[in-house]
Amino acid sequence: MPSPAQTEAVPSNPVQYARPNGGVWSQVGVITVDYPPVNAVGHGVRSGLLAALDDGLADDGADALVIVCAGRTFMAGADIREFGKPSAPPTLPEVVARLDAASKPVVAAIHGTALGGGLEVALACHVRVALKSAKLGLPEVKLGLLPGAGGTQRLPRLVGAAKALDMILSGDPVGAEEALALGLVDAVEDGTSPLEAGLRAAERLLAEGNVPQPVSARTDRIAGTDPGLFAAKRAELAKRQPHLFSPHRIVDAVEAAVTLPFAEGTARERELFLACMESPQRAGLIHAFFAEREVAKVPGLPADTPTRDIRKIGVIGAGTMGGGIAMCFANAGIPAVLVDTAQEGLDRGIAAIRRNYEATARKGRLTAAQVEERMALIHPTLSYADLADADLVVEAAFESMEVKQTIFRKLDETCKPGAILATNTSTLDVDAIAAATGRPQDVLGMHFFSPANVMRLLEVVRGAKTSDSVLATVMGLARRIGKVGVAVGVCYGFVGNRILHQRGRESMALVEEGASPEQVDRVLTEFGFPLGHFSMTDLAGIDVGWRIREERRKSGDPEAQAPNWLDTLAERGRYGQKTSAGVYRYEPGSRTPIPDPEVAAVIEEDRRRRGITPRTVSDEEVRERCLYVMVNEAAKILEEGIAARPVDIDTIWLHGYGFPSWRGGLLFWADREGLGRIAEAVQRYHRDIGGPQWRPSALLLQCAAEGRPIGC
Ligand code: 3HC
């Protein structure tokens, strides 16, 4: 079997052409792309592919060609770093057109992920063979784009327009076996290298002497497409994704594939692609893509910081949060000991976990066997002694300093030396919790977001004494369990909730002054949040905030506010969705918020008690006060070093609070909104309304004055 090392390589190029010396495959030319880390189809790869194709076509000894990639993956897309800059020829559509017109059959040999422009290269080949572990998809929609190198035209020709629309609109990849069933690939191979799989496919092709038509010439899968498909998709999108630009263009492009000849369809795709490329949503989504990867690199924490082995986890508290956290680890195959103080609580917690998994199984996303495997990884117990060999314990108990310090004292006595002790507190001082132990260097916060098994954000709270190795271990663990870990410092509410707290305070003030909860929520959902502030409060549970406020009031915190109308709702047992009544009321089994006159009366009574005469509040005021107060707080968080970089704040709000990803993130958006405008409004509200939330951030004023961005 020839290996790439035995081939006649052409060096100093990310793409090389070579032909095996002798042997059974000596009639097959090999084009190898080697451009780490993911073989993105950047300028060098595009020109290299053309040059290698020319070499292969000119090589009289080669009757067929194979395109294969070195490293961990096939080409994972166009090079995203080039977007927004002038594109240097050859363009990807030019490369793809040359492949499509190649006079010799070309095989794409796929391993890892063939995504976006990478899959489009493969689609322009005559044959596609994939390793069993490979994944194939067109994820451009996640970057505010559409496939711009023929993907919208060729994919429907292979899998039909309906499936192509599903794949391109979701952006989610399919596995090799599904790709085979769909007709996206021609063969799947296992237990071999991609090169060998490609060479074998080329050999079969030559032996059969029957070269398939280029995909561009095929029409059988698109003939007879129901035109109603496109109208139905448009109606669905108008309802589900009214804010997004590129999905609507995707429907136009796929429709062009079935209504126009290939060349015209391709021209239409190009036009629509360029429109997406110019849209601000593309810039926002690409910022969000890189931000997610950037946050993993914590400033001042070297990439080679030694980490600790994490094989067994402990979770304290079998409530909703603790159960969700245990599931996160079980989902990643890590055993978790779940501790509670009472058998009843433990039984309830375990039953809730099982219900959760079974609901996932009913949706077809887990098999019955997988449900049992995961349940078997969660070990319920009443005994702390079972935590003796845990490598990391996450405490998810009641939000009270006294309770948490007691637990940490017990953990300090029970857990082995070197075990990491984490608290899931959302507001309390991690340093004060660490001080209850004799090992504050091993203590930090792991702030999960509800529902913990679903939400991707994990705030990793670094205490004053947390060691580098503990921080590095938990950042790595976050990735292992599929979370986006963001390192933050200690302060009330850390980054996410501290900003949320200011938005909440302002939302409450707006309602007190005369706005309705529905108006505040509508302005926020029109901005792009999936839920308004009060719908979110109902989802999270009004009792949670009420208990925190009670705790602060009891502890004599001078910043604690007097009871408000939300506290009145909580006192009446209106906890939100879980009691079918909160700020809104809910019909049984429904999550649709319905304004409730009882709440309007509570608000009215609260205004009367405070001597407030309600006024008309404009939507613009709601928008400014809810969003600018967040930007001001975020700037203070940066000033204080609680977040190291703007991307950390952007990522926290994107992944923990539903900030619209197409706006890039809070601070990325703030720059586009205009810092001058925001700074002016912050100073105006400070003058007119006052309060610590409107004290202007020095950093914000400075950036605005210097015309310097605060995000990036
Ligand atoms: N362009 C440039 N850099 C890319 C890239 C791309 N398409 N895809 C990944 N990278 C970079 C990442 O930024 C990261 O860089 P870093 O190490 O400096 O932070 C590095 O490659 C590794 O990426 P991940 O950390 O994400 O590695 P994973 O192994 O977890 O995931 C992946 C690999 C599944 C390929 C994932 O990176 C991914 O989904 N990439 C984006 C794929 C994509 O969206 N492709 C479509 C691009 S648009 C397009 O093709 C337009 C065309 O139609 C014209």
Residues whose N, C-alpha, C, O or C-beta is under 5 A from the ligand:
A	BS01	3HC	P37 V38 A40 A76 G77 A78 D79 I80 R81 T113 L115 G116 G117 P139 E140 L146 P147 G148 A149 R293
